[in-house]
């Protein structure tokens, strides 16, 4: 599923329009064979390394921190239930 935050997407496009080729930020969620939830998100820092821009790297690092927190929280919530 696409999970881009519109304000981060806008900031990224302002920094470099070519980043539009790499949006949306992808997240996958599925149930494993052992009936557990699997949640993963692409690391935006890695995805945006193709475009050499410090401004984009800064934005990607912000987004990466947020995604890590969200996926971490979801993982804890899933394990707790």
Secondary structure as the mmCIF struct_conf table of DSSP 4:
data_model
#
loop_
_struct_conf.conf_type_id
_struct_conf.id
_struct_conf.beg_label_comp_id
_struct_conf.beg_label_asym_id
_struct_conf.beg_label_seq_id
_struct_conf.end_label_comp_id
_struct_conf.end_label_asym_id
_struct_conf.end_label_seq_id
STRN STRN1 UNK A 2 UNK A 2
HELX_RH_AL_P HELX_RH_AL_P1 UNK A 6 UNK A 15
HELX_RH_3T_P HELX_RH_3T_P1 UNK A 17 UNK A 22
HELX_LH_PP_P HELX_LH_PP_P1 UNK A 23 UNK A 23
BEND BEND1 UNK A 24 UNK A 24
HELX_LH_PP_P HELX_LH_PP_P2 UNK A 25 UNK A 25
STRN STRN2 UNK A 26 UNK A 26
STRN STRN3 UNK A 27 UNK A 31
TURN_TY1_P TURN_TY1_P1 UNK A 33 UNK A 34
BEND BEND2 UNK A 35 UNK A 35
STRN STRN4 UNK A 37 UNK A 41
HELX_RH_AL_P HELX_RH_AL_P2 UNK A 44 UNK A 47
HELX_RH_3T_P HELX_RH_3T_P2 UNK A 48 UNK A 50
BEND BEND3 UNK A 51 UNK A 51
HELX_RH_AL_P HELX_RH_AL_P3 UNK A 54 UNK A 80
#
